[in-house]
């Protein structure tokens, strides 16, 4: 489990055009999902929106999906737009099976997500 390839990193950063980005890399499971949960809690959900960049995510179990649903619920509660970017096809299949393709807004990459949130 201490293999660096399997660790989760979440890199938060503001963008000049407004949206706040959380870049997620590695494996998100019951051991690591708390990192994203904390980043979501600390993110400034507001009018500019939040983008969760999953292009570096190599694995996501049900705990990770629960964290993403929590992010969606926070976005809904605050009226903040939320987009997921860079979801790989194998992960998109899982999202589709559990119905999250009907819940989240998906973009091929962070740049497209930021552009869609531009005012």
C-alpha positions, 0 to 999 in steps of 0.5 A: 500500500505504500507504493508511491504509484498507488498513493492519492494526491489532490492538488488544489489550485485557483485558475485565472478565469475563476473556477477552482480546480482539484487535480486528483492523481493515484488510487482513491479507495477507503484508505485514501479517499479522505484526502479528496474529502478534505479538499472538497470541504476546503474548496471555495464552492462559489459562483465560479464553480469547481472542477475535479480533474480525474485524469490522473486517477488510476482507481476509484472504489465505492468510497471514492464515488461516495466522496464525489457524490458528497462534492455534488451535494455541496455544489447543489447546496451552495449553488456552485457549478461542479464539473468532472474532467478527464474521466477515463473510459473504464471509470466512465463505465462505472459511473454509468452503471451506478447512474452518475452519468446522469448526475455529473457534468463531464468534460474531456479535460480541465480546459474544456471544463473551465471554458464551459464555466466561463461567463 
